[in-house]
Amino acid sequence: MLGKPCFRGSRVPVYLILQKIALGERIEDLLAGYPGLTADSIKAAQLFAVDAVNNDIVYPAIP
């Protein structure tokens, strides 16, 4: 997956599941479509995204 984070034990990229959630797919449908995932792993992916956004490094503009 070219360095993209995936769910443990699978080749399912985290961004794919987060994108599907953002587009309105229900967690229950995701769990049915990706049997290797659990509700806890999806919740961990959401927390991963929050952490990634929260820890962005912002560099000041140089005049």
PDBQT receptor file of N, H, CA, C and O in Angstrom, charges set to zero:
ATOM      1  N   MET A   1       0.823  -1.199   0.000  1.00  0.00    +0.000 N 
ATOM      2  CA  MET A   1       0.000   0.000   0.000  1.00  0.00    +0.000 C 
ATOM      3  C   MET A   1       0.862   1.256   0.000  1.00  0.00    +0.000 C 
ATOM      4  O   MET A   1       0.384   2.343   0.327  1.00  0.00    +0.000 OA
ATOM      5  N   LEU A   2       2.113   1.109  -0.361  1.00  0.00    +0.000 N 
ATOM      6  H   LEU A   2       2.501   0.227  -0.627  1.00  0.00    +0.000 HD
ATOM      7  CA  LEU A   2       3.022   2.236  -0.515  1.00  0.00    +0.000 C 
ATOM      8  C   LEU A   2       3.137   3.086   0.747  1.00  0.00    +0.000 C 
ATOM      9  O   LEU A   2       3.121   4.315   0.675  1.00  0.00    +0.000 OA
ATOM     10  N   GLY A   3       3.253   2.437   1.894  1.00  0.00    +0.000 N 
ATOM     11  H   GLY A   3       3.267   1.439   1.952  1.00  0.00    +0.000 HD
ATOM     12  CA  GLY A   3       3.460   3.150   3.141  1.00  0.00    +0.000 C 
ATOM     13  C   GLY A   3       2.210   3.657   3.818  1.00  0.00    +0.000 C 
ATOM     14  O   GLY A   3       2.295   4.280   4.877  1.00  0.00    +0.000 OA
ATOM     15  N   LYS A   4       1.068   3.412   3.245  1.00  0.00    +0.000 N 
ATOM     16  H   LYS A   4       0.999   2.906   2.385  1.00  0.00    +0.000 HD
ATOM     17  CA  LYS A   4      -0.190   3.846   3.866  1.00  0.00    +0.000 C 
ATOM     18  C   LYS A   4      -0.527   2.892   5.009  1.00  0.00    +0.000 C 
ATOM     19  O   LYS A   4      -0.331   1.683   4.882  1.00  0.00    +0.000 OA
ATOM     20  N   PRO A   5      -1.033   3.423   6.127  1.00  0.00    +0.000 N 
ATOM     21  CA  PRO A   5      -1.397   2.533   7.233  1.00  0.00    +0.000 C 
ATOM     22  C   PRO A   5      -2.577   1.639   6.853  1.00  0.00    +0.000 C 
ATOM     23  O   PRO A   5      -3.553   2.075   6.242  1.00  0.00    +0.000 OA
ATOM     24  N   CYS A   6      -2.444   0.364   7.243  1.00  0.00    +0.000 N 
ATOM     25  H   CYS A   6      -1.651   0.010   7.739  1.00  0.00    +0.000 HD
ATOM     26  CA  CYS A   6      -3.493  -0.634   6.997  1.00  0.00    +0.000 C 
ATOM     27  C   CYS A   6      -3.926  -1.229   8.325  1.00  0.00    +0.000 C 
ATOM     28  O   CYS A   6      -3.227  -1.122   9.333  1.00  0.00    +0.000 OA
ATOM     29  N   PHE A   7      -5.080  -1.850   8.305  1.00  0.00    +0.000 N 
ATOM     30  H   PHE A   7      -5.648  -1.936   7.486  1.00  0.00    +0.000 HD
ATOM     31  CA  PHE A   7      -5.553  -2.543   9.494  1.00  0.00    +0.000 C 
ATOM     32  C   PHE A   7      -4.693  -3.779   9.723  1.00  0.00    +0.000 C 
ATOM     33  O   PHE A   7      -4.324  -4.480   8.781  1.00  0.00    +0.000 OA
ATOM     34  N   ARG A   8      -4.385  -4.030  10.975  1.00  0.00    +0.000 N 
ATOM     35  H   ARG A   8      -4.685  -3.461  11.740  1.00  0.00    +0.000 HD
ATOM     36  CA  ARG A   8      -3.530  -5.157  11.338  1.00  0.00    +0.000 C 
ATOM     37  C   ARG A   8      -4.099  -6.454  10.781  1.00  0.00    +0.000 C 
ATOM     38  O   ARG A   8      -5.293  -6.734  10.892  1.00  0.00    +0.000 OA
ATOM     39  N   GLY A   9      -3.214  -7.232  10.181  1.00  0.00    +0.000 N 
ATOM     40  H   GLY A   9      -2.244  -7.004  10.091  1.00  0.00    +0.000 HD
ATOM     41  CA  GLY A   9      -3.604  -8.532   9.649  1.00  0.00    +0.000 C 
ATOM     42  C   GLY A   9      -4.373  -8.460   8.342  1.00  0.00    +0.000 C 
ATOM     43  O   GLY A   9      -4.928  -9.463   7.893  1.00  0.00    +0.000 OA
ATOM     44  N   SER A  10      -4.412  -7.286   7.727  1.00  0.00    +0.000 N 
ATOM     45  H   SER A  10      -3.962  -6.471   8.092  1.00  0.00    +0.000 HD
ATOM     46  CA  SER A  10      -5.146  -7.157   6.460  1.00  0.00    +0.000 C 
ATOM     47  C   SER A  10      -4.374  -6.230   5.537  1.00  0.00    +0.000 C 
ATOM     48  O   SER A  10      -3.365  -5.639   5.922  1.00  0.00    +0.000 OA
ATOM     49  N   ARG A  11      -4.862  -6.118   4.333  1.00  0.00    +0.000 N 
ATOM     50  H   ARG A  11      -5.681  -6.598   4.020  1.00  0.00    +0.000 HD
ATOM     51  CA  ARG A  11      -4.309  -5.158   3.384  1.00  0.00    +0.000 C 
ATOM     52  C   ARG A  11      -5.307  -4.038   3.126  1.00  0.00    +0.000 C 
ATOM     53  O   ARG A  11      -5.221  -3.338   2.117  1.00  0.00    +0.000 OA
ATOM     54  N   VAL A  12      -6.249  -3.874   4.042  1.00  0.00    +0.000 N 
ATOM     55  H   VAL A  12      -6.319  -4.442   4.862  1.00  0.00    +0.000 HD
ATOM     56  CA  VAL A  12      -7.268  -2.832   3.913  1.00  0.00    +0.000 C 
ATOM     57  C   VAL A  12      -6.680  -1.525   4.445  1.00  0.00    +0.000 C 
ATOM     58  O   VAL A  12      -6.358  -1.435   5.630  1.00  0.00    +0.000 OA
ATOM     59  N   PRO A  13      -6.535  -0.510   3.587  1.00  0.00    +0.000 N 
ATOM     60  CA  PRO A  13      -5.971   0.751   4.061  1.00  0.00    +0.000 C 
ATOM     61  C   PRO A  13      -6.958   1.514   4.955  1.00  0.00    +0.000 C 
ATOM     62  O   PRO A  13      -8.166   1.513   4.721  1.00  0.00    +0.000 OA
ATOM     63  N   VAL A  14      -6.416   2.148   5.959  1.00  0.00    +0.000 N 
ATOM     64  H   VAL A  14      -5.434   2.149   6.148  1.00  0.00    +0.000 HD
ATOM     65  CA  VAL A  14      -7.231   2.906   6.910  1.00  0.00    +0.000 C 
ATOM     66  C   VAL A  14      -8.005   4.000   6.188  1.00  0.00    +0.000 C 
ATOM     67  O   VAL A  14      -9.181   4.223   6.476  1.00  0.00    +0.000 OA
ATOM     68  N   TYR A  15      -7.349   4.686   5.249  1.00  0.00    +0.000 N 
ATOM     69  H   TYR A  15      -6.394   4.505   5.016  1.00  0.00    +0.000 HD
ATOM     70  CA  TYR A  15      -8.035   5.796   4.574  1.00  0.00    +0.000 C 
ATOM     71  C   TYR A  15      -9.303   5.330   3.865  1.00  0.00    +0.000 C 
ATOM     72  O   TYR A  15     -10.278   6.078   3.791  1.00  0.00    +0.000 OA
ATOM     73  N   LEU A  16      -9.301   4.109   3.347  1.00  0.00    +0.000 N 
ATOM     74  H   LEU A  16      -8.510   3.501   3.407  1.00  0.00    +0.000 HD
ATOM     75  CA  LEU A  16     -10.469   3.619   2.615  1.00  0.00    +0.000 C 
ATOM     76  C   LEU A  16     -11.683   3.521   3.530  1.00  0.00    +0.000 C 
ATOM     77  O   LEU A  16     -12.783   3.937   3.164  1.00  0.00    +0.000 OA
ATOM     78  N   ILE A  17     -11.477   2.971   4.717  1.00  0.00    +0.000 N 
ATOM     79  H   ILE A  17     -10.583   2.633   5.014  1.00  0.00    +0.000 HD
ATOM     80  CA  ILE A  17     -12.589   2.820   5.655  1.00  0.00    +0.000 C 
ATOM     81  C   ILE A  17     -13.046   4.184   6.160  1.00  0.00    +0.000 C 
ATOM     82  O   ILE A  17     -14.246   4.427   6.282  1.00  0.00    +0.000 OA
ATOM     83  N   LEU A  18     -12.097   5.079   6.457  1.00  0.00    +0.000 N 
ATOM     84  H   LEU A  18     -11.122   4.881   6.358  1.00  0.00    +0.000 HD
ATOM     85  CA  LEU A  18     -12.467   6.425   6.908  1.00  0.00    +0.000 C 
ATOM     86  C   LEU A  18     -13.244   7.172   5.825  1.00  0.00    +0.000 C 
ATOM     87  O   LEU A  18     -14.193   7.900   6.116  1.00  0.00    +0.000 OA
ATOM     88  N   GLN A  19     -12.831   6.982   4.582  1.00  0.00    +0.000 N 
ATOM     89  H   GLN A  19     -12.060   6.391   4.345  1.00  0.00    +0.000 HD
ATOM     90  CA  GLN A  19     -13.534   7.622   3.470  1.00  0.00    +0.000 C 
ATOM     91  C   GLN A  19     -14.961   7.091   3.355  1.00  0.00    +0.000 C 
ATOM     92  O   GLN A  19     -15.897   7.861   3.145  1.00  0.00    +0.000 OA
ATOM     93  N   LYS A  20     -15.124   5.798   3.491  1.00  0.00    +0.000 N 
ATOM     94  H   LYS A  20     -14.363   5.172   3.663  1.00  0.00    +0.000 HD
ATOM     95  CA  LYS A  20     -16.462   5.213   3.405  1.00  0.00    +0.000 C 
ATOM     96  C   LYS A  20     -17.358   5.716   4.530  1.00  0.00    +0.000 C 
ATOM     97  O   LYS A  20     -18.545   5.964   4.315  1.00  0.00    +0.000 OA
ATOM     98  N   ILE A  21     -16.800   5.867   5.729  1.00  0.00    +0.000 N 
ATOM     99  H   ILE A  21     -15.836   5.666   5.904  1.00  0.00    +0.000 HD
ATOM    100  CA  ILE A  21     -17.575   6.404   6.845  1.00  0.00    +0.000 C 
ATOM    101  C   ILE A  21     -17.976   7.849   6.545  1.00  0.00    +0.000 C 
ATOM    102  O   ILE A  21     -19.119   8.236   6.788  1.00  0.00    +0.000 OA
ATOM    103  N   ALA A  22     -17.048   8.644   6.023  1.00  0.00    +0.000 N 
ATOM    104  H   ALA A  22     -16.119   8.330   5.826  1.00  0.00    +0.000 HD
ATOM    105  CA  ALA A  22     -17.332  10.047   5.702  1.00  0.00    +0.000 C 
ATOM    106  C   ALA A  22     -18.421  10.171   4.643  1.00  0.00    +0.000 C 
ATOM    107  O   ALA A  22     -19.179  11.140   4.631  1.00  0.00    +0.000 OA
ATOM    108  N   LEU A  23     -18.491   9.188   3.759  1.00  0.00    +0.000 N 
ATOM    109  H   LEU A  23     -17.874   8.401   3.768  1.00  0.00    +0.000 HD
ATOM    110  CA  LEU A  23     -19.504   9.222   2.698  1.00  0.00    +0.000 C 
ATOM    111  C   LEU A  23     -20.830   8.621   3.144  1.00  0.00    +0.000 C 
ATOM    112  O   LEU A  23     -21.767   8.517   2.351  1.00  0.00    +0.000 OA
ATOM    113  N   GLY A  24     -20.912   8.223   4.425  1.00  0.00    +0.000 N 
ATOM    114  H   GLY A  24     -20.151   8.308   5.069  1.00  0.00    +0.000 HD
ATOM    115  CA  GLY A  24     -22.194   7.793   4.975  1.00  0.00    +0.000 C 
ATOM    116  C   GLY A  24     -22.402   6.303   5.124  1.00  0.00    +0.000 C 
ATOM    117  O   GLY A  24     -23.487   5.871   5.511  1.00  0.00    +0.000 OA
ATOM    118  N   GLU A  25     -21.393   5.508   4.826  1.00  0.00    +0.000 N 
ATOM    119  H   GLU A  25     -20.511   5.860   4.511  1.00  0.00    +0.000 HD
ATOM    120  CA  GLU A  25     -21.572   4.066   4.986  1.00  0.00    +0.000 C 
ATOM    121  C   GLU A  25     -21.641   3.718   6.469  1.00  0.00    +0.000 C 
ATOM    122  O   GLU A  25     -20.894   4.258   7.286  1.00  0.00    +0.000 OA
ATOM    123  N   ARG A  26     -22.540   2.820   6.793  1.00  0.00    +0.000 N 
ATOM    124  H   ARG A  26     -23.147   2.382   6.130  1.00  0.00    +0.000 HD
ATOM    125  CA  ARG A  26     -22.725   2.433   8.194  1.00  0.00    +0.000 C 
ATOM    126  C   ARG A  26     -21.643   1.455   8.627  1.00  0.00    +0.000 C 
ATOM    127  O   ARG A  26     -21.155   0.649   7.834  1.00  0.00    +0.000 OA
ATOM    128  N   ILE A  27     -21.279   1.542   9.907  1.00  0.00    +0.000 N 
ATOM    129  H   ILE A  27     -21.676   2.196  10.551  1.00  0.00    +0.000 HD
ATOM    130  CA  ILE A  27     -20.258   0.663  10.474  1.00  0.00    +0.000 C 
ATOM    131  C   ILE A  27     -20.669  -0.796  10.299  1.00  0.00    +0.000 C 
ATOM    132  O   ILE A  27     -19.832  -1.643   9.987  1.00  0.00    +0.000 OA
ATOM    133  N   GLU A  28     -21.931  -1.089  10.495  1.00  0.00    +0.000 N 
ATOM    134  H   GLU A  28     -22.611  -0.401  10.749  1.00  0.00    +0.000 HD
ATOM    135  CA  GLU A  28     -22.416  -2.464  10.365  1.00  0.00    +0.000 C 
ATOM    136  C   GLU A  28     -22.175  -3.008   8.957  1.00  0.00    +0.000 C 
ATOM    137  O   GLU A  28     -21.814  -4.172   8.786  1.00  0.00    +0.000 OA
ATOM    138  N   ASP A  29     -22.378  -2.160   7.958  1.00  0.00    +0.000 N 
ATOM    139  H   ASP A  29     -22.671  -1.215   8.097  1.00  0.00    +0.000 HD
ATOM    140  CA  ASP A  29     -22.153  -2.575   6.574  1.00  0.00    +0.000 C 
ATOM    141  C   ASP A  29     -20.663  -2.799   6.296  1.00  0.00    +0.000 C 
ATOM    142  O   ASP A  29     -20.285  -3.721   5.573  1.00  0.00    +0.000 OA
ATOM    143  N   LEU A  30     -19.830  -1.943   6.880  1.00  0.00    +0.000 N 
ATOM    144  H   LEU A  30     -20.136  -1.194   7.467  1.00  0.00    +0.000 HD
ATOM    145  CA  LEU A  30     -18.384  -2.120   6.717  1.00  0.00    +0.000 C 
ATOM    146  C   LEU A  30     -17.918  -3.425   7.351  1.00  0.00    +0.000 C 
ATOM    147  O   LEU A  30     -17.100  -4.146   6.781  1.00  0.00    +0.000 OA
ATOM    148  N   LEU A  31     -18.442  -3.717   8.528  1.00  0.00    +0.000 N 
ATOM    149  H   LEU A  31     -19.106  -3.130   8.992  1.00  0.00    +0.000 HD
ATOM    150  CA  LEU A  31     -18.060  -4.958   9.208  1.00  0.00    +0.000 C 
ATOM    151  C   LEU A  31     -18.499  -6.183   8.411  1.00  0.00    +0.000 C 
ATOM    152  O   LEU A  31     -17.806  -7.200   8.391  1.00  0.00    +0.000 OA
ATOM    153  N   ALA A  32     -19.649  -6.081   7.758  1.00  0.00    +0.000 N 
ATOM    154  H   ALA A  32     -20.213  -5.255   7.775  1.00  0.00    +0.000 HD
ATOM    155  CA  ALA A  32     -20.122  -7.191   6.937  1.00  0.00    +0.000 C 
ATOM    156  C   ALA A  32     -19.281  -7.329   5.662  1.00  0.00    +0.000 C 
ATOM    157  O   ALA A  32     -19.025  -8.441   5.199  1.00  0.00    +0.000 OA
ATOM    158  N   GLY A  33     -18.859  -6.208   5.107  1.00  0.00    +0.000 N 
ATOM    159  H   GLY A  33     -19.066  -5.304   5.483  1.00  0.00    +0.000 HD
ATOM    160  CA  GLY A  33     -18.093  -6.228   3.866  1.00  0.00    +0.000 C 
ATOM    161  C   GLY A  33     -16.621  -6.536   4.042  1.00  0.00    +0.000 C 
ATOM    162  O   GLY A  33     -15.959  -6.985   3.106  1.00  0.00    +0.000 OA
ATOM    163  N   TYR A  34     -16.110  -6.298   5.230  1.00  0.00    +0.000 N 
ATOM    164  H   TYR A  34     -16.648  -5.934   5.991  1.00  0.00    +0.000 HD
ATOM    165  CA  TYR A  34     -14.698  -6.550   5.544  1.00  0.00    +0.000 C 
ATOM    166  C   TYR A  34     -14.636  -7.390   6.817  1.00  0.00    +0.000 C 
ATOM    167  O   TYR A  34     -14.435  -6.851   7.905  1.00  0.00    +0.000 OA
ATOM    168  N   PRO A  35     -14.807  -8.701   6.689  1.00  0.00    +0.000 N 
ATOM    169  CA  PRO A  35     -14.925  -9.562   7.879  1.00  0.00    +0.000 C 
ATOM    170  C   PRO A  35     -13.705  -9.543   8.792  1.00  0.00    +0.000 C 
ATOM    171  O   PRO A  35     -13.818  -9.941   9.952  1.00  0.00    +0.000 OA
ATOM    172  N   GLY A  36     -12.558  -9.103   8.322  1.00  0.00    +0.000 N 
ATOM    173  H   GLY A  36     -12.466  -8.780   7.380  1.00  0.00    +0.000 HD
ATOM    174  CA  GLY A  36     -11.374  -9.049   9.175  1.00  0.00    +0.000 C 
ATOM    175  C   GLY A  36     -11.368  -7.861  10.120  1.00  0.00    +0.000 C 
ATOM    176  O   GLY A  36     -10.562  -7.810  11.050  1.00  0.00    +0.000 OA
ATOM    177  N   LEU A  37     -12.260  -6.905   9.892  1.00  0.00    +0.000 N 
ATOM    178  H   LEU A  37     -12.914  -6.946   9.137  1.00  0.00    +0.000 HD
ATOM    179  CA  LEU A  37     -12.319  -5.715  10.732  1.00  0.00    +0.000 C 
ATOM    180  C   LEU A  37     -13.249  -5.941  11.915  1.00  0.00    +0.000 C 
ATOM    181  O   LEU A  37     -14.162  -6.765  11.869  1.00  0.00    +0.000 OA
ATOM    182  N   THR A  38     -12.991  -5.188  12.966  1.00  0.00    +0.000 N 
ATOM    183  H   THR A  38     -12.250  -4.518  13.003  1.00  0.00    +0.000 HD
ATOM    184  CA  THR A  38     -13.874  -5.196  14.128  1.00  0.00    +0.000 C 
ATOM    185  C   THR A  38     -14.316  -3.770  14.403  1.00  0.00    +0.000 C 
ATOM    186  O   THR A  38     -13.733  -2.820  13.882  1.00  0.00    +0.000 OA
ATOM    187  N   ALA A  39     -15.337  -3.624  15.216  1.00  0.00    +0.000 N 
ATOM    188  H   ALA A  39     -15.811  -4.396  15.640  1.00  0.00    +0.000 HD
ATOM    189  CA  ALA A  39     -15.793  -2.287  15.594  1.00  0.00    +0.000 C 
ATOM    190  C   ALA A  39     -14.672  -1.547  16.311  1.00  0.00    +0.000 C 
ATOM    191  O   ALA A  39     -14.507  -0.341  16.127  1.00  0.00    +0.000 OA
ATOM    192  N   ASP A  40     -13.905  -2.257  17.120  1.00  0.00    +0.000 N 
ATOM    193  H   ASP A  40     -14.039  -3.237  17.269  1.00  0.00    +0.000 HD
ATOM    194  CA  ASP A  40     -12.790  -1.624  17.826  1.00  0.00    +0.000 C 
ATOM    195  C   ASP A  40     -11.695  -1.160  16.866  1.00  0.00    +0.000 C 
ATOM    196  O   ASP A  40     -11.096  -0.106  17.079  1.00  0.00    +0.000 OA
ATOM    197  N   SER A  41     -11.427  -1.932  15.816  1.00  0.00    +0.000 N 
ATOM    198  H   SER A  41     -11.913  -2.789  15.643  1.00  0.00    +0.000 HD
ATOM    199  CA  SER A  41     -10.391  -1.517  14.866  1.00  0.00    +0.000 C 
ATOM    200  C   SER A  41     -10.833  -0.294  14.076  1.00  0.00    +0.000 C 
ATOM    201  O   SER A  41     -10.007   0.555  13.739  1.00  0.00    +0.000 OA
ATOM    202  N   ILE A  42     -12.112  -0.194  13.780  1.00  0.00    +0.000 N 
ATOM    203  H   ILE A  42     -12.782  -0.883  14.054  1.00  0.00    +0.000 HD
ATOM    204  CA  ILE A  42     -12.622   0.987  13.080  1.00  0.00    +0.000 C 
ATOM    205  C   ILE A  42     -12.562   2.205  13.998  1.00  0.00    +0.000 C 
ATOM    206  O   ILE A  42     -12.209   3.300  13.562  1.00  0.00    +0.000 OA
ATOM    207  N   LYS A  43     -12.906   2.009  15.266  1.00  0.00    +0.000 N 
ATOM    208  H   LYS A  43     -13.193   1.119  15.620  1.00  0.00    +0.000 HD
ATOM    209  CA  LYS A  43     -12.808   3.113  16.221  1.00  0.00    +0.000 C 
ATOM    210  C   LYS A  43     -11.351   3.563  16.365  1.00  0.00    +0.000 C 
ATOM    211  O   LYS A  43     -11.077   4.760  16.458  1.00  0.00    +0.000 OA
ATOM    212  N   ALA A  44     -10.424   2.611  16.383  1.00  0.00    +0.000 N 
ATOM    213  H   ALA A  44     -10.647   1.639  16.308  1.00  0.00    +0.000 HD
ATOM    214  CA  ALA A  44      -8.999   2.952  16.473  1.00  0.00    +0.000 C 
ATOM    215  C   ALA A  44      -8.562   3.750  15.246  1.00  0.00    +0.000 C 
ATOM    216  O   ALA A  44      -7.748   4.665  15.360  1.00  0.00    +0.000 OA
ATOM    217  N   ALA A  45      -9.095   3.410  14.081  1.00  0.00    +0.000 N 
ATOM    218  H   ALA A  45      -9.757   2.666  13.988  1.00  0.00    +0.000 HD
ATOM    219  CA  ALA A  45      -8.765   4.155  12.858  1.00  0.00    +0.000 C 
ATOM    220  C   ALA A  45      -9.275   5.589  12.942  1.00  0.00    +0.000 C 
ATOM    221  O   ALA A  45      -8.596   6.519  12.506  1.00  0.00    +0.000 OA
ATOM    222  N   GLN A  46     -10.450   5.766  13.493  1.00  0.00    +0.000 N 
ATOM    223  H   GLN A  46     -11.001   5.011  13.848  1.00  0.00    +0.000 HD
ATOM    224  CA  GLN A  46     -10.983   7.115  13.652  1.00  0.00    +0.000 C 
ATOM    225  C   GLN A  46     -10.124   7.926  14.622  1.00  0.00    +0.000 C 
ATOM    226  O   GLN A  46      -9.862   9.104  14.381  1.00  0.00    +0.000 OA
ATOM    227  N   LEU A  47      -9.692   7.310  15.703  1.00  0.00    +0.000 N 
ATOM    228  H   LEU A  47      -9.905   6.353  15.899  1.00  0.00    +0.000 HD
ATOM    229  CA  LEU A  47      -8.823   7.999  16.651  1.00  0.00    +0.000 C 
ATOM    230  C   LEU A  47      -7.457   8.291  16.032  1.00  0.00    +0.000 C 
ATOM    231  O   LEU A  47      -6.844   9.317  16.330  1.00  0.00    +0.000 OA
ATOM    232  N   PHE A  48      -6.985   7.399  15.180  1.00  0.00    +0.000 N 
ATOM    233  H   PHE A  48      -7.483   6.566  14.938  1.00  0.00    +0.000 HD
ATOM    234  CA  PHE A  48      -5.737   7.627  14.451  1.00  0.00    +0.000 C 
ATOM    235  C   PHE A  48      -5.855   8.884  13.595  1.00  0.00    +0.000 C 
ATOM    236  O   PHE A  48      -4.931   9.696  13.550  1.00  0.00    +0.000 OA
ATOM    237  N   ALA A  49      -6.979   9.044  12.921  1.00  0.00    +0.000 N 
ATOM    238  H   ALA A  49      -7.730   8.384  12.957  1.00  0.00    +0.000 HD
ATOM    239  CA  ALA A  49      -7.198  10.211  12.068  1.00  0.00    +0.000 C 
ATOM    240  C   ALA A  49      -7.244  11.491  12.896  1.00  0.00    +0.000 C 
ATOM    241  O   ALA A  49      -6.679  12.511  12.502  1.00  0.00    +0.000 OA
ATOM    242  N   VAL A  50      -7.910  11.435  14.034  1.00  0.00    +0.000 N 
ATOM    243  H   VAL A  50      -8.369  10.607  14.354  1.00  0.00    +0.000 HD
ATOM    244  CA  VAL A  50      -7.964  12.598  14.918  1.00  0.00    +0.000 C 
ATOM    245  C   VAL A  50      -6.558  12.975  15.361  1.00  0.00    +0.000 C 
ATOM    246  O   VAL A  50      -6.192  14.150  15.347  1.00  0.00    +0.000 OA
ATOM    247  N   ASP A  51      -5.776  11.988  15.753  1.00  0.00    +0.000 N 
ATOM    248  H   ASP A  51      -6.073  11.033  15.765  1.00  0.00    +0.000 HD
ATOM    249  CA  ASP A  51      -4.414  12.233  16.209  1.00  0.00    +0.000 C 
ATOM    250  C   ASP A  51      -3.557  12.803  15.082  1.00  0.00    +0.000 C 
ATOM    251  O   ASP A  51      -2.752  13.707  15.308  1.00  0.00    +0.000 OA
ATOM    252  N   ALA A  52      -3.726  12.281  13.878  1.00  0.00    +0.000 N 
ATOM    253  H   ALA A  52      -4.380  11.547  13.694  1.00  0.00    +0.000 HD
ATOM    254  CA  ALA A  52      -2.944  12.754  12.736  1.00  0.00    +0.000 C 
ATOM    255  C   ALA A  52      -3.245  14.221  12.427  1.00  0.00    +0.000 C 
ATOM    256  O   ALA A  52      -2.333  14.993  12.133  1.00  0.00    +0.000 OA
ATOM    257  N   VAL A  53      -4.492  14.597  12.490  1.00  0.00    +0.000 N 
ATOM    258  H   VAL A  53      -5.233  13.970  12.729  1.00  0.00    +0.000 HD
ATOM    259  CA  VAL A  53      -4.879  15.982  12.211  1.00  0.00    +0.000 C 
ATOM    260  C   VAL A  53      -4.458  16.894  13.355  1.00  0.00    +0.000 C 
ATOM    261  O   VAL A  53      -4.010  18.019  13.133  1.00  0.00    +0.000 OA
ATOM    262  N   ASN A  54      -4.602  16.408  14.561  1.00  0.00    +0.000 N 
ATOM    263  H   ASN A  54      -4.966  15.495  14.742  1.00  0.00    +0.000 HD
ATOM    264  CA  ASN A  54      -4.291  17.206  15.744  1.00  0.00    +0.000 C 
ATOM    265  C   ASN A  54      -2.797  17.485  15.881  1.00  0.00    +0.000 C 
ATOM    266  O   ASN A  54      -2.415  18.485  16.488  1.00  0.00    +0.000 OA
ATOM    267  N   ASN A  55      -1.961  16.637  15.339  1.00  0.00    +0.000 N 
ATOM    268  H   ASN A  55      -2.272  15.824  14.846  1.00  0.00    +0.000 HD
ATOM    269  CA  ASN A  55      -0.523  16.778  15.509  1.00  0.00    +0.000 C 
ATOM    270  C   ASN A  55       0.182  17.293  14.266  1.00  0.00    +0.000 C 
ATOM    271  O   ASN A  55       1.381  17.075  14.095  1.00  0.00    +0.000 OA
ATOM    272  N   ASP A  56      -0.550  17.970  13.404  1.00  0.00    +0.000 N 
ATOM    273  H   ASP A  56      -1.524  18.147  13.543  1.00  0.00    +0.000 HD
ATOM    274  CA  ASP A  56       0.103  18.577  12.241  1.00  0.00    +0.000 C 
ATOM    275  C   ASP A  56       1.091  19.641  12.712  1.00  0.00    +0.000 C 
ATOM    276  O   ASP A  56       0.824  20.372  13.666  1.00  0.00    +0.000 OA
ATOM    277  N   ILE A  57       2.198  19.716  12.053  1.00  0.00    +0.000 N 
ATOM    278  H   ILE A  57       2.415  19.122  11.278  1.00  0.00    +0.000 HD
ATOM    279  CA  ILE A  57       3.191  20.735  12.354  1.00  0.00    +0.000 C 
ATOM    280  C   ILE A  57       2.922  21.916  11.428  1.00  0.00    +0.000 C 
ATOM    281  O   ILE A  57       2.867  21.768  10.207  1.00  0.00    +0.000 OA
ATOM    282  N   VAL A  58       2.758  23.070  12.022  1.00  0.00    +0.000 N 
ATOM    283  H   VAL A  58       2.802  23.190  13.013  1.00  0.00    +0.000 HD
ATOM    284  CA  VAL A  58       2.506  24.286  11.252  1.00  0.00    +0.000 C 
ATOM    285  C   VAL A  58       3.746  25.154  11.357  1.00  0.00    +0.000 C 
ATOM    286  O   VAL A  58       4.165  25.538  12.448  1.00  0.00    +0.000 OA
ATOM    287  N   TYR A  59       4.320  25.454  10.211  1.00  0.00    +0.000 N 
ATOM    288  H   TYR A  59       3.979  25.142   9.324  1.00  0.00    +0.000 HD
ATOM    289  CA  TYR A  59       5.507  26.298  10.168  1.00  0.00    +0.000 C 
ATOM    290  C   TYR A  59       5.081  27.736   9.864  1.00  0.00    +0.000 C 
ATOM    291  O   TYR A  59       4.243  27.971   8.993  1.00  0.00    +0.000 OA
ATOM    292  N   PRO A  60       5.665  28.698  10.590  1.00  0.00    +0.000 N 
ATOM    293  CA  PRO A  60       5.306  30.095  10.318  1.00  0.00    +0.000 C 
ATOM    294  C   PRO A  60       5.843  30.534   8.961  1.00  0.00    +0.000 C 
ATOM    295  O   PRO A  60       6.873  30.051   8.490  1.00  0.00    +0.000 OA
ATOM    296  N   ALA A  61       5.128  31.448   8.359  1.00  0.00    +0.000 N 
ATOM    297  H   ALA A  61       4.292  31.841   8.742  1.00  0.00    +0.000 HD
ATOM    298  CA  ALA A  61       5.564  31.994   7.073  1.00  0.00    +0.000 C 
ATOM    299  C   ALA A  61       6.798  32.862   7.300  1.00  0.00    +0.000 C 
ATOM    300  O   ALA A  61       6.888  33.590   8.289  1.00  0.00    +0.000 OA
ATOM    301  N   ILE A  62       7.720  32.776   6.394  1.00  0.00    +0.000 N 
ATOM    302  H   ILE A  62       7.647  32.184   5.591  1.00  0.00    +0.000 HD
ATOM    303  CA  ILE A  62       8.939  33.588   6.476  1.00  0.00    +0.000 C 
ATOM    304  C   ILE A  62       8.721  34.816   5.605  1.00  0.00    +0.000 C 
ATOM    305  O   ILE A  62       8.476  34.700   4.404  1.00  0.00    +0.000 OA
ATOM    306  N   PRO A  63       8.813  35.997   6.216  1.00  0.00    +0.000 N 
ATOM    307  CA  PRO A  63       8.560  37.220   5.433  1.00  0.00    +0.000 C 
ATOM    308  C   PRO A  63       9.631  37.501   4.417  1.00  0.00    +0.000 C 
ATOM    309  O   PRO A  63       9.549  38.492   3.691  1.00  0.00    +0.000 OA
TER     310      PRO A  63
